[in-house]
Amino acid sequence: MEISWRGVVARRMERQFLAAQAGSAVEAVRGMCGAHAQIQAAGEVSVALRVKEATRETVQQDPGLVKTFGPRGTVHLLPLADLPMWTGALSALPGTSTQPVPIRMSPAEVEKVVAAVGEALAHDDLTVDELTEEVVARTGDWAREPTIPAFQGAWARWRQAISVAANAGVLCYGPMRGRKTTYSNPHRLKPFQPMPAEKALIELLDRYLHAYGPSTPQYFARWLKTTPAVVKPYFADLPKGRLADQTVWYAAGDDDFAEKSIPELRLLPYFDAYGVGSYPRELLFPGKAFARATARGQAGNYPLLLIDGIVAGVWHQRKTGRALHVTVEALRPLNRRRRGLLEAEVDRLAAILGCVPSLTLGEVTVGAHA
């Protein structure tokens, strides 16, 4: 089956609530297959712009969402009710530690840390320093050794396993304590059991294909930060099609790629799921957009201007008091209609942030976010 790129874009925009808004933040996040929240404000904006009249505050206060480590070991907002699937799937993936061998934790040490973290957070929310003391008390002084390079020296050795603990279902982010981050145990929010690995990976692939399909084992592996060999078996019985001279797979019975109306213009914040998870990159970021809006092919490092669902520029925001100054660098001409749509997008962004908007068209001089 030949699949049209325009049909793919229309479907992804619709299913990720960039064409019609979601009824709730949980519905939006589920449709995105997780909202990247490494930059907390950007993650909350990413969700809010998909939900009618939502703001950063309403996303923050939604009890159906949990902030934890998701795909690629990065911080995500995920539906609390979906943690059985996420923990079952992510904990089944092979470890991908990037630490040098002399300081890398052994599997036995990781297991001890995960158990210690679960016990320590079973009754209290703890800051990272408090959690360090609890982990060291349960495992030994080796866990405190400062080995992980950080902005202000080095982090304790046990923190190599923090995302592993999250994937095991015993750690998530807790409420802020003043300006300090805390960690919690998600079982205190809602007890659950991780899904069996095979079942969880099959369900996660189905949801991924619903949001980002059609796709390939290579793209899915990159989205998860694993190897194609790990995920290829799960594609074996799926139907195939052709997209831009490439073989792609989609979920069984989900073969509607009809070309539909696409919102003419949208603004997406840093690391929005649509840009991070969508492939082929060269089709989503055509021509100049690939060099201007990706970091050597890595998406998410720039906020995106979409025209007809395709990247057509970058933008940047700056807050001074209650004023939100938005600069948009368009790579395609903006006629009067599109300028009006852009102004409406900036107004919506300002409403989400509780600010008064101003818009400037011109070069964005801020570099890519690391």
C-alpha positions in Angstrom: 0.0 0.0 0.0 1.3 3.4 -0.9 0.9 5.9 1.9 0.7 9.6 1.3 2.9 11.9 3.5 0.1 14.4 3.7 -2.2 11.7 5.0 0.4 10.7 7.6 0.8 14.3 8.8 -3.0 14.9 9.1 -3.4 11.7 11.1 -0.6 12.5 13.5 -1.8 16.1 14.0 -5.3 14.7 14.7 -4.3 12.0 17.1 -1.9 14.2 19.0 -4.6 16.8 19.5 -3.0 19.4 17.3 -6.0 19.5 15.0 -8.8 19.2 17.6 -8.3 19.7 21.3 -8.4 16.9 23.9 -11.0 16.7 26.6 -8.4 16.5 29.4 -4.7 16.7 30.0 -4.6 12.9 30.6 -6.2 12.3 27.2 -3.7 14.7 25.5 -0.7 13.0 27.2 -1.9 9.5 26.3 -2.4 10.7 22.7 1.1 12.0 22.6 2.5 8.7 24.0 4.0 10.8 26.8 4.9 14.5 27.1 8.6 15.3 27.3 9.1 17.4 30.5 12.9 17.7 30.9 12.1 21.5 30.7 9.1 21.5 33.1 7.5 24.7 31.7 7.8 23.5 28.1 6.3 20.1 29.0 3.3 21.7 30.7 2.8 24.1 27.8 3.0 21.2 25.4 0.1 19.6 27.1 -1.9 22.7 27.8 -2.0 23.9 24.2 -3.8 20.6 23.3 -6.6 21.1 25.9 -9.2 23.8 25.7 -8.7 26.6 28.2 -5.9 24.7 30.0 -3.0 26.5 31.6 0.3 25.5 33.1 -1.3 25.4 36.5 -4.2 23.1 35.5 -1.6 20.7 34.0 0.5 20.8 37.1 -2.5 20.1 39.4 -4.0 17.3 37.3 -4.0 14.2 39.6 -4.2 11.9 36.6 -0.6 12.7 35.5 2.7 11.7 37.0 6.1 13.2 36.3 8.7 10.4 36.0 11.4 9.0 33.7 10.0 7.8 30.4 11.4 6.9 26.9 15.1 7.5 26.4 15.6 7.9 30.2 14.3 11.5 30.0 11.7 13.2 32.2 8.1 12.8 31.0 4.6 13.4 32.1 2.7 10.1 31.8 -0.9 9.1 32.7 -0.8 7.6 36.2 -3.2 4.9 35.0 -0.7 3.8 32.3 2.2 3.2 34.6 1.7 -0.6 34.5 2.4 -0.6 30.8 5.2 2.0 30.9 7.1 0.3 33.8 6.6 -3.2 32.3 7.9 -2.1 28.9 10.8 0.2 29.9 12.1 -2.1 32.6 12.3 -4.9 30.0 14.7 -3.0 27.8 18.5 -3.8 28.0 20.5 -1.4 30.2 22.3 1.4 28.3 24.7 2.9 30.9 27.1 5.5 29.4 29.2 5.6 32.5 32.9 4.5 32.2 33.5 1.0 33.4 35.6 1.9 36.5 32.6 3.8 38.0 29.7 1.9 36.4 27.4 0.1 38.8 27.2 -3.7 38.5 23.8 -5.3 38.0 23.8 -6.4 41.7 24.5 -2.9 42.8 21.7 -1.5 40.7 19.3 -4.1 42.1 20.3 -3.0 45.7 19.8 0.7 44.9 16.4 0.1 43.3 15.2 -1.8 46.4 16.6 0.9 48.7 14.9 3.7 46.7 11.6 1.9 46.9 11.9 1.4 50.6 13.0 4.9 51.3 10.2 6.5 49.3 7.5 4.2 50.6 6.2 6.6 53.2 7.9 10.0 52.6 8.7 12.4 49.8 12.5 13.1 49.9 14.9 15.6 48.3 17.9 14.1 46.5 20.2 14.7 49.4 17.7 13.0 51.8 17.3 10.1 49.4 21.1 9.8 49.1 21.3 9.3 52.9 18.6 6.7 52.9 20.2 4.8 50.0 23.6 4.9 51.6 22.2 3.6 54.9 20.6 0.7 53.1 23.4 -0.2 50.7 26.8 1.1 51.8 29.2 4.1 51.5 30.0 3.1 47.9 26.7 4.5 46.8 27.7 8.0 48.0 30.9 8.2 46.1 30.8 11.3 43.8 31.4 9.9 40.4 28.8 11.3 37.9 30.0 14.6 36.3 27.5 17.4 37.1 27.2 21.1 36.8 28.5 21.7 40.3 31.0 18.9 40.9 29.8 15.3 40.8 26.7 13.4 41.8 26.6 10.3 44.0 27.2 7.0 42.3 23.8 5.6 43.1 22.2 8.2 40.9 23.2 6.2 37.8 20.2 4.0 38.7 17.6 6.7 39.2 15.8 6.2 35.9 16.1 2.4 36.4 14.2 2.9 39.7 11.6 4.9 37.9 11.2 2.2 35.2 10.9 -0.4 38.0 7.9 1.6 39.3 9.4 2.7 42.7 10.3 6.3 41.9 8.6 9.4 40.5 8.8 13.1 41.1 7.0 14.4 44.2 5.7 17.9 45.0 8.2 20.8 45.1 9.5 21.6 48.6 10.0 25.4 48.2 12.6 25.5 45.4 13.8 21.9 45.9 12.7 18.9 43.9 11.4 15.9 45.8 11.0 12.2 44.8 8.1 10.0 45.7 7.0 6.4 45.2 4.1 6.2 42.6 2.5 3.3 44.5 1.5 5.9 47.1 -0.5 7.6 44.4 -2.1 4.4 43.1 -0.9 0.9 43.8 -0.1 -1.1 40.6 1.8 -4.1 39.2 4.1 -3.6 36.2 2.7 -5.5 33.1 4.5 -8.6 31.9 7.3 -7.4 29.6 6.0 -9.0 26.4 2.5 -7.7 26.8 3.7 -4.3 27.8 6.0 -3.9 24.8 3.3 -5.0 22.4 0.9 -2.5 23.9 3.5 0.3 23.9 4.3 -0.4 20.2 0.5 -0.3 19.4 0.2 3.1 21.1 3.3 4.4 19.5 2.1 3.4 16.0 -1.3 5.0 16.8 0.4 8.3 17.5 3.4 8.2 15.1 2.7 5.5 12.6 3.6 4.4 10.1 7.1 3.7 11.4 10.0 1.3 11.3 11.9 -0.7 13.9 14.8 1.7 13.6 12.6 4.7 14.3 10.8 3.0 17.2 14.2 1.9 18.7 15.5 5.4 18.4 12.4 6.8 20.2 13.0 4.3 23.0 16.8 4.6 22.9 17.4 0.9 22.4 18.6 -1.2 19.5 16.5 -2.2 16.5 17.3 -5.9 17.3 15.4 -5.6 20.5 12.2 -4.3 18.9 12.2 -6.0 15.4 10.4 -9.1 16.6 7.4 -7.1 17.6 7.0 -5.8 14.0 7.1 -9.3 12.4 3.3 -9.7 12.0 2.3 -6.1 11.4 1.1 -4.9 8.0 3.5 -3.0 5.8 3.2 -0.1 3.4 5.4 2.3 1.4 6.1 5.9 2.4 8.5 8.0 0.3 10.2 4.8 -1.1 10.6 3.3 2.3 9.0 0.3 3.9 7.0 1.2 6.9 4.7 -0.7 9.4 1.4 0.2 11.0 -0.9 -1.4 13.5 -3.3 -4.1 12.2 -6.6 -2.6 11.1 -5.3 0.9 11.4 -4.7 1.7 7.7 -6.7 4.9 7.3 -4.2 7.4 6.0 -6.7 9.6 4.1 -5.6 13.2 3.4 -7.6 15.5 5.6 -7.6 19.1 6.6 -4.5 20.1 8.6 -4.3 23.2 10.9 -2.5 25.8 8.9 -0.2 27.1 11.6 0.8 26.0 15.1 3.6 26.8 17.6 5.2 24.0 19.5 7.5 24.4 22.5 10.9 22.8 23.2 10.9 19.0 23.0 7.2 18.8 21.9 6.3 15.1 21.3 5.2 15.8 17.7 8.6 16.9 16.6 10.6 14.5 18.7 8.7 11.3 17.7 7.9 12.0 14.1 9.9 10.4 11.2 11.2 10.6 8.5 13.0 13.6 9.7 13.8 14.9 6.2 10.0 15.1 5.4 9.0 16.8 8.7 12.0 19.2 8.5 12.3 19.8 4.8 15.1 21.9 3.1 16.4 24.7 5.3 14.3 23.5 8.3 16.5 20.5 8.8 19.6 22.6 9.5 17.8 25.4 11.3 15.4 23.5 13.5 17.3 20.3 14.5 20.7 19.8 16.1 22.3 17.5 13.5 19.1 15.6 13.1 18.1 15.6 16.7 14.6 17.2 17.2 13.3 19.1 20.2 16.2 21.5 20.7 14.2 24.4 19.1 10.6 25.4 19.5 8.9 24.8 16.2 6.7 26.8 13.8 4.5 24.4 11.9 2.7 25.3 8.6 0.4 22.6 7.3 1.9 20.3 9.9 5.4 20.7 8.5 8.3 22.5 10.2 8.6 26.0 8.7 10.6 28.0 11.3 11.7 28.4 14.9 10.7 30.7 17.7 11.8 31.9 21.1 10.1 33.4 24.1 11.3 35.8 26.8 9.4 36.8 29.9 9.8 40.1 31.6 7.4 40.5 34.4 3.9 39.7 33.0 5.0 40.4 29.4 5.7 37.5 27.1 7.9 38.5 24.1 7.8 36.0 21.3 10.2 36.1 18.3 9.3 34.0 15.3 11.7 33.2 12.5 9.7 31.9 9.6 11.4 30.0 6.8 8.4 30.5 4.5 6.5 33.7 3.8 3.6 34.6 6.0 0.7 36.1 4.2 -1.9 38.2 6.1 -4.0 35.2 7.0 -1.0 33.3 8.4 0.1 36.3 10.3 -3.3 36.4 11.9 -3.1 32.7 12.8 0.3 33.3 14.3 -0.9 36.1 16.4 -3.7 33.9 17.7 -1.1 31.2 18.6 0.9 33.7 20.5 -2.2 34.9 22.3 -3.0 31.3 23.3 0.6 30.7 24.5 0.4 33.9 26.6 -2.9 32.7 28.2 -1.4 29.4 29.1 1.5 31.2 30.9 -0.7 34.0 32.3 1.1 36.7 30.4 0.5 39.7 28.1 1.8 38.8 24.6 3.9 40.6 22.1 5.1 39.3 18.7 8.1 40.0 16.7 9.0 38.5 13.3 12.7 38.2 12.8 15.8 36.1 13.4 16.0 34.0 16.5 19.5 34.4 17.9 19.3 32.0 20.8 21.1 28.7 20.1 19.8 25.2 20.5 18.8 23.9 23.9 21.2 21.1 25.1 
